[in-house]
Amino acid sequence: LIKQEYCAPKYLYFLVPGVNKKTREKSGKFKDIILVDTKEKFDELWSQSLEKNLLALKIIMDPKKYGAVNSRFIPYPTMIPILAALTIEKEKVEYVDKKSIEEKIDAWYWSSIFTTNYSGSVDTQMSQDLREMRKWFVDDSSVPLVIKKFKKVLDTPDFLKKLSPGSAIYKGIFCLLAKKDARDFITWELPEYSILDDHHIVPNSWGKRKSISSIDSI
């Protein structure tokens, strides 16, 4: 993703050390380039990829960061590679204001969840997000499409229809509850979120007697 701005399986071939890849220049002409020239360089990139993907997973599951306190609450596992790529990107020396970069990544993360942006073509979405985030890192006016999309739906969220614990929005809400230290209604203590049952608050039988269909909604 970092090397080619795309990470479909067929693109992996061009990361084999010494393999030529044809690229089109602005003039329209093609030229051959080598993305990874040696085995040692490949090993270095592979190790970096593993390290940053594990870091991205740790960030997502951090209760104070993105709040997925249990793996079942990770909204989109497919967002781990692009988050890893963005953590690599933000370390570049040309990005002086690291705090601003971090805030932009946060905005992208939550916007992606609540617009369900990673429920479709993941490879294409990651590629688009990386390109747009790179521009936004250096130009505040180049706001990514997903941020604009989220701002449009933010004031009218249709959470009543979100009944499935498997949906990204359902998981995203639960992550926010953990992140914001949601407390037990009776004891007002912090619960152990990772083992908490997250289904309906009142008994299901009560909801059926009252003809309340939204008993499981977030």
FINU-907921 format. One record per residue (C-alpha): residue in three letters; residue number from 1; x, y, z. Coordinates in Angstrom, 3 decimals. Example, Ala and Ser with C-alpha at 12.3 -4.5 7.8 and 13.67 -1.06 7.14 Angstrom:
BEGIN
{aa:ALA i:1 u:12.300 v:-4.500 w:7.800}
{aa:SER i:2 u:13.670 v:-1.060 w:7.140}
This chain:
BEGIN
{aa:LEU i:1 u:0.000 v:0.000 w:0.000}
{aa:ILE i:2 u:2.822 v:2.404 w:0.841}
{aa:LYS i:3 u:4.909 v:1.426 w:-2.188}
{aa:GLN i:4 u:2.155 v:1.335 w:-4.810}
{aa:GLU i:5 u:-0.894 v:3.067 w:-3.258}
{aa:TYR i:6 u:-2.768 v:-0.182 w:-3.897}
{aa:CYS i:7 u:-2.615 v:-3.577 w:-2.262}
{aa:ALA i:8 u:-4.608 v:-6.099 w:-4.282}
{aa:PRO i:9 u:-3.005 v:-9.585 w:-4.232}
{aa:LYS i:10 u:-1.681 v:-9.314 w:-7.808}
{aa:TYR i:11 u:0.303 v:-6.209 w:-6.817}
{aa:LEU i:12 u:2.382 v:-8.272 w:-4.389}
{aa:TYR i:13 u:4.329 v:-9.702 w:-7.335}
{aa:PHE i:14 u:5.977 v:-6.331 w:-7.900}
{aa:LEU i:15 u:7.452 v:-6.467 w:-4.395}
{aa:VAL i:16 u:9.563 v:-9.498 w:-5.283}
{aa:PRO i:17 u:13.178 v:-8.285 w:-5.155}
{aa:GLY i:18 u:14.461 v:-7.246 w:-8.582}
{aa:VAL i:19 u:11.130 v:-7.475 w:-10.430}
{aa:ASN i:20 u:10.398 v:-4.733 w:-12.999}
{aa:LYS i:21 u:7.144 v:-2.822 w:-12.940}
{aa:LYS i:22 u:5.932 v:-0.690 w:-15.840}
{aa:THR i:23 u:4.658 v:2.733 w:-14.783}
{aa:ARG i:24 u:3.215 v:5.542 w:-16.856}
{aa:GLU i:25 u:4.870 v:8.949 w:-16.536}
{aa:LYS i:26 u:2.978 v:12.251 w:-16.800}
{aa:SER i:27 u:4.134 v:12.495 w:-20.400}
{aa:GLY i:28 u:2.283 v:9.263 w:-21.162}
{aa:LYS i:29 u:5.432 v:7.224 w:-21.719}
{aa:PHE i:30 u:6.059 v:3.978 w:-19.865}
{aa:LYS i:31 u:9.197 v:3.197 w:-17.912}
{aa:ASP i:32 u:10.423 v:0.237 w:-15.882}
{aa:ILE i:33 u:11.066 v:0.660 w:-12.164}
{aa:ILE i:34 u:12.146 v:-1.714 w:-9.423}
{aa:LEU i:35 u:10.271 v:-1.227 w:-6.157}
{aa:VAL i:36 u:12.390 v:-3.581 w:-4.039}
{aa:ASP i:37 u:15.923 v:-4.159 w:-5.226}
{aa:THR i:38 u:17.338 v:-6.671 w:-2.709}
{aa:LYS i:39 u:16.255 v:-9.487 w:-0.420}
{aa:GLU i:40 u:17.548 v:-7.477 w:2.536}
{aa:LYS i:41 u:15.304 v:-4.551 w:1.604}
{aa:PHE i:42 u:12.336 v:-6.905 w:1.282}
{aa:ASP i:43 u:13.020 v:-8.339 w:4.741}
{aa:GLU i:44 u:13.221 v:-4.819 w:6.157}
{aa:LEU i:45 u:9.882 v:-3.814 w:4.613}
{aa:TRP i:46 u:8.261 v:-7.084 w:5.711}
{aa:SER i:47 u:9.350 v:-6.525 w:9.316}
{aa:GLN i:48 u:8.101 v:-2.944 w:9.216}
{aa:SER i:49 u:4.757 v:-4.116 w:7.843}
{aa:LEU i:50 u:4.316 v:-6.655 w:10.646}
{aa:GLU i:51 u:5.364 v:-4.146 w:13.290}
{aa:LYS i:52 u:2.994 v:-1.414 w:12.092}
{aa:ASN i:53 u:0.040 v:-3.773 w:11.606}
{aa:LEU i:54 u:0.450 v:-4.997 w:15.190}
{aa:LEU i:55 u:0.693 v:-1.368 w:16.324}
{aa:ALA i:56 u:-2.493 v:-0.503 w:14.404}
{aa:LEU i:57 u:-4.293 v:-3.406 w:16.071}
{aa:LYS i:58 u:-3.054 v:-2.245 w:19.467}
{aa:ILE i:59 u:-4.310 v:1.304 w:18.783}
{aa:ILE i:60 u:-7.752 v:0.027 w:17.745}
{aa:MET i:61 u:-8.040 v:-2.109 w:20.888}
{aa:ASP i:62 u:-6.748 v:0.592 w:23.251}
{aa:PRO i:63 u:-9.712 v:1.557 w:25.495}
{aa:LYS i:64 u:-8.501 v:5.162 w:25.606}
{aa:LYS i:65 u:-7.910 v:5.435 w:21.851}
{aa:TYR i:66 u:-10.436 v:3.579 w:19.667}
{aa:GLY i:67 u:-12.064 v:1.477 w:22.375}
{aa:ALA i:68 u:-12.335 v:-2.010 w:20.819}
{aa:VAL i:69 u:-11.700 v:-3.696 w:24.165}
{aa:ASN i:70 u:-12.417 v:-7.135 w:22.709}
{aa:SER i:71 u:-11.625 v:-8.401 w:19.214}
{aa:ARG i:72 u:-15.333 v:-8.910 w:18.526}
{aa:PHE i:73 u:-15.826 v:-5.146 w:18.824}
{aa:ILE i:74 u:-13.308 v:-4.230 w:16.094}
{aa:PRO i:75 u:-15.623 v:-2.466 w:13.603}
{aa:TYR i:76 u:-13.614 v:-3.330 w:10.482}
{aa:PRO i:77 u:-10.578 v:-5.658 w:10.697}
{aa:THR i:78 u:-9.948 v:-4.583 w:7.088}
{aa:MET i:79 u:-9.018 v:-1.108 w:8.383}
{aa:ILE i:80 u:-5.914 v:-2.454 w:10.140}
{aa:PRO i:81 u:-3.628 v:-2.307 w:7.027}
{aa:ILE i:82 u:-4.620 v:1.240 w:6.050}
{aa:LEU i:83 u:-4.264 v:2.454 w:9.651}
{aa:ALA i:84 u:-0.811 v:0.823 w:9.678}
{aa:ALA i:85 u:0.051 v:2.629 w:6.436}
{aa:LEU i:86 u:-1.078 v:5.959 w:7.894}
{aa:THR i:87 u:1.072 v:5.436 w:11.011}
{aa:ILE i:88 u:4.060 v:4.929 w:8.700}
{aa:GLU i:89 u:3.112 v:7.955 w:6.606}
{aa:LYS i:90 u:2.754 v:10.325 w:9.571}
{aa:GLU i:91 u:6.342 v:9.628 w:10.667}
{aa:LYS i:92 u:7.764 v:11.366 w:7.601}
{aa:VAL i:93 u:9.867 v:14.395 w:8.485}
{aa:GLU i:94 u:7.900 v:16.750 w:6.225}
{aa:TYR i:95 u:4.887 v:16.468 w:8.533}
{aa:VAL i:96 u:5.925 v:18.872 w:11.280}
{aa:ASP i:97 u:2.605 v:19.205 w:13.144}
{aa:LYS i:98 u:2.231 v:15.624 w:14.416}
{aa:LYS i:99 u:-0.724 v:16.520 w:16.674}
{aa:SER i:100 u:-2.707 v:17.801 w:13.702}
{aa:ILE i:101 u:-1.864 v:14.652 w:11.721}
{aa:GLU i:102 u:-3.032 v:12.475 w:14.621}
{aa:GLU i:103 u:-6.321 v:14.384 w:14.843}
{aa:LYS i:104 u:-6.885 v:13.929 w:11.108}
{aa:ILE i:105 u:-6.290 v:10.189 w:11.389}
{aa:ASP i:106 u:-8.805 v:10.074 w:14.257}
{aa:ALA i:107 u:-11.358 v:11.948 w:12.136}
{aa:TRP i:108 u:-10.781 v:9.547 w:9.231}
{aa:TYR i:109 u:-11.116 v:6.491 w:11.492}
{aa:TRP i:110 u:-14.474 v:7.381 w:13.040}
{aa:SER i:111 u:-15.832 v:8.771 w:9.771}
{aa:SER i:112 u:-14.971 v:5.511 w:8.006}
{aa:ILE i:113 u:-16.860 v:3.492 w:10.617}
{aa:PHE i:114 u:-20.018 v:5.594 w:10.761}
{aa:THR i:115 u:-20.267 v:5.885 w:6.971}
{aa:THR i:116 u:-19.633 v:2.099 w:6.649}
{aa:ASN i:117 u:-16.900 v:2.923 w:4.158}
{aa:TYR i:118 u:-15.128 v:-0.418 w:4.551}
{aa:SER i:119 u:-18.097 v:-2.641 w:3.815}
{aa:GLY i:120 u:-17.458 v:-2.664 w:0.061}
{aa:SER i:121 u:-14.383 v:-2.770 w:-2.159}
{aa:VAL i:122 u:-11.662 v:-2.627 w:0.478}
{aa:ASP i:123 u:-8.623 v:-2.473 w:-1.837}
{aa:THR i:124 u:-10.024 v:0.491 w:-3.751}
{aa:GLN i:125 u:-11.130 v:2.241 w:-0.552}
{aa:MET i:126 u:-7.700 v:1.890 w:1.076}
{aa:SER i:127 u:-6.028 v:3.275 w:-2.020}
{aa:GLN i:128 u:-8.381 v:6.263 w:-2.173}
{aa:ASP i:129 u:-8.029 v:6.966 w:1.539}
{aa:LEU i:130 u:-4.228 v:6.881 w:1.466}
{aa:ARG i:131 u:-4.074 v:9.320 w:-1.474}
{aa:GLU i:132 u:-6.605 v:11.695 w:0.077}
{aa:MET i:133 u:-5.046 v:11.551 w:3.556}
{aa:ARG i:134 u:-1.591 v:12.344 w:2.145}
{aa:LYS i:135 u:-3.044 v:15.472 w:0.566}
{aa:TRP i:136 u:-4.928 v:16.416 w:3.740}
{aa:PHE i:137 u:-1.787 v:16.034 w:5.852}
{aa:VAL i:138 u:-0.192 v:18.944 w:3.983}
{aa:ASP i:139 u:-3.294 v:20.939 w:2.991}
{aa:ASP i:140 u:-6.123 v:21.534 w:5.476}
{aa:SER i:141 u:-8.500 v:22.438 w:2.663}
{aa:SER i:142 u:-8.103 v:19.028 w:0.952}
{aa:VAL i:143 u:-10.659 v:17.297 w:3.163}
{aa:PRO i:144 u:-11.188 v:13.601 w:2.228}
{aa:LEU i:145 u:-14.552 v:12.538 w:0.838}
{aa:VAL i:146 u:-15.273 v:10.263 w:3.793}
{aa:ILE i:147 u:-15.016 v:13.212 w:6.217}
{aa:LYS i:148 u:-17.440 v:15.252 w:4.106}
{aa:LYS i:149 u:-19.788 v:12.277 w:3.878}
{aa:PHE i:150 u:-19.755 v:11.775 w:7.645}
{aa:LYS i:151 u:-20.538 v:15.440 w:8.322}
{aa:LYS i:152 u:-23.676 v:15.101 w:6.189}
{aa:VAL i:153 u:-25.025 v:12.102 w:8.143}
{aa:LEU i:154 u:-23.798 v:13.152 w:11.598}
{aa:ASP i:155 u:-26.910 v:15.163 w:12.487}
{aa:THR i:156 u:-29.376 v:12.460 w:11.410}
{aa:PRO i:157 u:-28.006 v:9.084 w:12.546}
{aa:ASP i:158 u:-30.548 v:6.267 w:12.136}
{aa:PHE i:159 u:-29.415 v:4.236 w:15.136}
{aa:LEU i:160 u:-32.822 v:2.688 w:15.892}
{aa:LYS i:161 u:-32.411 v:0.334 w:12.942}
{aa:LYS i:162 u:-28.958 v:-0.825 w:14.047}
{aa:LEU i:163 u:-29.894 v:-4.131 w:15.679}
{aa:SER i:164 u:-27.081 v:-6.442 w:14.648}
{aa:PRO i:165 u:-24.031 v:-6.814 w:16.928}
{aa:GLY i:166 u:-22.104 v:-7.641 w:13.757}
{aa:SER i:167 u:-22.569 v:-4.223 w:12.157}
{aa:ALA i:168 u:-19.684 v:-1.749 w:12.158}
{aa:ILE i:169 u:-21.847 v:1.084 w:13.509}
{aa:TYR i:170 u:-23.111 v:-1.089 w:16.388}
{aa:LYS i:171 u:-19.501 v:-1.959 w:17.260}
{aa:GLY i:172 u:-18.406 v:1.651 w:16.825}
{aa:ILE i:173 u:-20.987 v:2.841 w:19.371}
{aa:PHE i:174 u:-19.856 v:0.214 w:21.857}
{aa:CYS i:175 u:-16.234 v:1.310 w:21.337}
{aa:LEU i:176 u:-17.246 v:4.902 w:22.102}
{aa:LEU i:177 u:-19.009 v:3.779 w:25.294}
{aa:ALA i:178 u:-15.809 v:2.072 w:26.461}
{aa:LYS i:179 u:-13.664 v:5.014 w:25.364}
{aa:LYS i:180 u:-15.888 v:7.449 w:27.298}
{aa:ASP i:181 u:-15.872 v:5.323 w:30.490}
{aa:ALA i:182 u:-19.554 v:4.368 w:30.422}
{aa:ARG i:183 u:-20.527 v:3.221 w:33.919}
{aa:ASP i:184 u:-22.797 v:0.673 w:35.509}
{aa:PHE i:185 u:-26.328 v:2.107 w:35.923}
{aa:ILE i:186 u:-26.670 v:0.896 w:39.520}
{aa:THR i:187 u:-23.188 v:0.848 w:41.078}
{aa:TRP i:188 u:-21.757 v:3.651 w:38.894}
{aa:GLU i:189 u:-18.524 v:1.642 w:38.720}
{aa:LEU i:190 u:-16.557 v:0.974 w:35.548}
{aa:PRO i:191 u:-17.450 v:-2.508 w:34.267}
{aa:GLU i:192 u:-15.069 v:-4.973 w:32.672}
{aa:TYR i:193 u:-15.980 v:-4.064 w:29.090}
{aa:SER i:194 u:-14.136 v:-6.972 w:27.466}
{aa:ILE i:195 u:-16.440 v:-9.548 w:29.093}
{aa:LEU i:196 u:-19.606 v:-7.449 w:29.174}
{aa:ASP i:197 u:-22.832 v:-8.668 w:27.561}
{aa:ASP i:198 u:-23.815 v:-5.991 w:25.081}
{aa:HIS i:199 u:-27.383 v:-7.042 w:24.211}
{aa:HIS i:200 u:-30.681 v:-5.462 w:25.319}
{aa:ILE i:201 u:-30.938 v:-3.602 w:28.627}
{aa:VAL i:202 u:-34.506 v:-4.730 w:29.520}
{aa:PRO i:203 u:-35.774 v:-8.339 w:29.213}
{aa:ASN i:204 u:-36.686 v:-9.506 w:25.722}
{aa:SER i:205 u:-40.029 v:-10.867 w:26.964}
{aa:TRP i:206 u:-40.979 v:-7.409 w:28.268}
{aa:GLY i:207 u:-40.225 v:-5.897 w:24.853}
{aa:LYS i:208 u:-42.401 v:-8.468 w:23.094}
{aa:ARG i:209 u:-45.336 v:-7.829 w:25.474}
{aa:LYS i:210 u:-45.037 v:-4.097 w:24.770}
{aa:SER i:211 u:-44.624 v:-4.712 w:21.005}
{aa:ILE i:212 u:-41.299 v:-2.874 w:21.032}
{aa:SER i:213 u:-39.340 v:-4.046 w:18.009}
{aa:SER i:214 u:-36.292 v:-1.907 w:18.681}
{aa:ILE i:215 u:-35.316 v:-3.576 w:21.961}
{aa:ASP i:216 u:-31.940 v:-4.683 w:20.571}
{aa:SER i:217 u:-31.059 v:-1.422 w:18.849}
{aa:ILE i:218 u:-28.059 v:0.554 w:19.998}
